């Protein structure tokens, strides 16, 4: 039997030396960046809104000469906390975070505060606490109020009475709550015109939305006024309305007054096809600009309010060409074309 | 004989013809501490790329990051040694988190503001872990159900129940307002050592002694190697297996305490994404999925290896998809090493 000598041969020494030299050279390739470095910490990239969001952020950061480091927590609050600590170790200049849970993010804010690194929450504010951070958020309630008001005006103009259904998001998400409240702020003012017959809890889950809306349409076949708290549910809504024989464009008999929220590329397509009547748009470009502007202000030592609101806007067939350049979904739609 | 089952790696250095000296690669692969060597090699390899990984604060972060995962992986080690598996641990973490938090929270908790809140809350965590573990063990041993079915359905049931429970106890998707004394378990330190480390040390040392220095531990190895033979030898197989699930459940509950304290929040999705990490850490350490082989110190090595990889990828700002791909590759690599090890042992 051959005996293998446990010694370092010339060949293994050469291979080892080459590997060591290669490894030592790597830091030169990733050498310290010029300018600022900002961490972009997302909890997921499950909807076009977030995918577009991170793309806009990358482009905006590059334009400002900033480096970005990215991480996705996959809805894991503990992982996101660890990611924040890792970014603190990397001595980034700012942390932009989209947290899953408003309460569980508080220790991460405290850690960033202790390290003196500004933290900006994008689209979702944290829960109230003694920790300091800045949140950029769409004025969900106002945008939804304006969207529903447009639908109500349309309903009044067409005459008749309406049976309404709302698709509500995850009630743990303050955005979902504000959008729901914006809907009822307006609908409750018109009890003679609109009766809300279905509240579908989607928990931001497309399957649940489809099942819930299908059930609602079976229980209330006369639903003719529909609002969704997010545009990412449009495919499920379209399918459910088609099954119920209610998918008709504006002007056709049986058209369901339909309002959306977010402003994605599907919403734009349905607006031009005539199936969607109005859409409350979060101005993603403005929100990114506000977030990065907040970093600059904080770096400059300025005091920034804890909550900065994006006023958003409502897009309809009437103002489509006028405002669509501010609609992020239109940009995505253009790229797809 | 049963004791050597835990360290079977160096068993076959003799052949019929006399002593054979193994090559360094064979000795490395057969080493009980291979995972520690791999961790060291990986750490040294990434150090020049991410120098921040070797700072005192980064090392401290790594240590605290690994503790909850280590505690739950220690529980899983017991179940794997008897050739079982407990997939419900992450849902125990989540369910215990929200129920325990609902007892303690100052925002309308059952004992919110009471001096009994923290002890009662901790007891709730442990009771939930123990009871669910007992139920899993009961179904597997008394009803003869396969562990994978019992614990997988348990995972689904408890995950859903945790969300349902939270909606009944909070306006938001989580339960905050936990007492400072409880939060300190996950965040504070005593004598310069993180409290979570004290907890993990207590769990780890107890588990090590239980496995390596008691009759109960020997029973577990015997069951894992050959259940029938253990039964014939008078080992109370059913009872012993049932207790492994109880230990696993209690360890998951302790991990839940550490996670919940760390995040200051009881959340129904806590730990939902770490099931693969838990099982991978135990297996990478060297514990066999087929049972009969495993040590707590190996699990420590497996957890450490995963955490070092995870931390380096975080520091590099790698996307989650890269993290998944690398972790998957590492687990596959560990499986290949394990297969090579078995072949070398068989060859003698």
Interface residues (C-beta under 8 A of the other chain):
Chain A: X1 X3 X4 X6 X23 X24 X26 X27 X30 X39 X68 X69 X70 X71 X72 X73 X74 X75 X76 X77 X78 X79 X81 X82 X83 X85 X86 X87 X89 X90 X91 X100 X101 X102 X103 X104 X106 X107 X127 X170 X171 X172 X173
Chain B: X15 X17 X20 X21 X22 X23 X24 X26 X27 X45 X48 X49 X51 X52 X55 X57 X58 X61 X65 X68 X166 X167 X172 X173 X174 X175 X176 X187 X259 X262 X263 X264 X265 X267 X269 X270 X271 X272 X273 X274 X310 X311 X314 X315 X317 X318 X319 X320 X321
